[in-house]
Amino acid sequence: MSKGYRRSLFLLSTAMLLLFAFSASAQIECTECDPYSNLCSDPCLKCTFYTQDGCGGYTETTCGATGSGGTHGRCLTCEPSWSETSRVTQGTYDGNSWSSCDHHSLQWVTLTDSNHCNVNSDYWTQSYCDNVIDGHKYGWFPDCCDGYGPGGTPDPLYTCNDYHSCTG
């Protein structure tokens, strides 16, 4: 391969990579804009017409553009400052084996953005279910739901309602 041919091949390859990088700047569809993490200025692709196989063409817009097919203005204008404002235990259960057990508490956690960054106040809070292991026992087929802590002393932590999920 000649030196000139290799140089031309290198330049062509570099140009193709740059072209691909610029064309890939808006990689999410506007319907995928997340009101908890996408800025209003984040680029997204809006479907302009549909075919039987799905979207037939796209135009680039932003997550904050009204009618963009995504968040319709439910996006961030600043960096959120999330803090936990509520934690409520909704379920407790025993995860055990022949030599140990874990006591699980399912807690519904609410976070609040003190900066109020989302343009829609419905998104100033968010919630999730947190599965916390809050107790442990060792022994021969121990029971983490029998109301007794390690060492056999009464302990209200070691009771269970057998709910394995949060209800919200």
N, C-alpha and C positions, 0 to 999 in steps of 0.2 A: 504494500500500500504506500503510495507516495505521500510525502510530507504535506503537500498542498491539499490532498484529498482528506487526510486525517484532520487537518485544521478546519476544513469546510464542514466535515462531519461533526466536529466538536462544536463549531459555531451554530450549526443547525440544531443540534441536540439542546444546546443552551437556550436558544431562542424558543424552542418548543416547550421546554420546562418553564420558562418565564411566562409564556402565553398561557399555559395551563394554570400557573399560580394566580395570574390576574383574573382568569375566567372563573376560578373557584372561590372568589372572595365571599360570595353569598351562597353558602352551601345548605342552609336550612330552608324549608318551606315556611311561609308565614304562619301556617296552621301549627307549626312546632314552636313558635315563640313562647317562652316561659315567662309568665308575669312576675315570677320570683327571682329570675336571674338574667333576663334579657333587658338591655338598655333600649330605650325608645329609638335610639339612633342605630342599633344593630341592623345590618342588612339582612333581608330575607327575600325569597322568591315567591311571587304571587302568580297563581295559575290564571292565564288569560282566556283559555278556552279548553273544553274537555272533549275527549274522544272516547270511543268505546274501550280503549286501553288505558284510560286515565287522563292525565293532563297532557295537552297537546302543545302548550307553549307557556313560557314564563316571562315575567317582567320583574326587574329588581326594584324593590321598595324597602321600607324599614318596618321593624316590629311595632313602631308607634304610629304608623300611618293609619288613620281611620279608614276602615273598610279594606285593610290590607289582606283580609282573609285569615288573619292571625289573632292577635290580642285585641284588636280594635281599640287601641289606646290604653290597654292594661299592661304597662311596661314601666321600667325603672328610669328615673331621671337623676338618680344619685346612687351612692354606695349604701345599701341598707345596713343598719346596726341592729341585728337580731339579739334579743334577750328572752330568756325563759320567763313567762309570766304566770304559768299554771302547770301543775303536774298532779294528775288524779289517778290513783290506782283503780283499775277496772276489773282486772282479772288476776288470779293467783293459781299456780299449779306446781306440781312436783315433777321434776325430771330426775329419775333415779336409776340406779343400777344395783348390782348385788353388794357393792362395797361403799357406795356413797350416794348422796342425793343433793340436788340443787333446788332451792326454792326460787321460783320465778314470779315476778310482779310485772304485769302489763300495765303501763302507765300512759295515759293520754296527755301529751305534752303540747302546750300552746306557746308559740314564739311571737313576739311583737316587735315590729320595726319602729324604733324610736325616732328615726329620721323621716318616716312617712314618705319614702322614696317613690312608691308606686302612684301613678296618677289616679288610680281607682282605689278608694279607701277600703274596698272589700279585700284587698291584698296587703293590708298593713299587718295582718296576722296570718299565721299558718300553723297547722297541727300535724302531729304524727304519733304513731304508737311505738313506745319504747319498751322492749323486753329486757328487764333488768334482773340479773341474778343477785338476790339480796340476802341469801342465807345458804349454808352448806352444812351437811352432817356426814360423818364417816361411821362405819359399823357394818354389821351383818344385816343386809336388806333394810337400811334405814328408811324412815318415812318422814319427809319434809312437810307433811300436811297433818301430822298428828297433834299439833298444838304444844309440843315440847321441843325446846331448843337443845343444842348439843349439851350433854351432861344431864339430861332428864328434867330440867326445870321448866315450869310452864312458860310459854312464850307465844304471845298472840301473832308474832310474825309468821310462825310455822303452822298457819291454817290455810286452807285452800278453798276457792269457790269453783275450781276446775274450768274457768273461762280461759280459753287459749287465744283470744283476740280482743281487740278494743272495739267498742261500739261507737266511739266518737263523742 
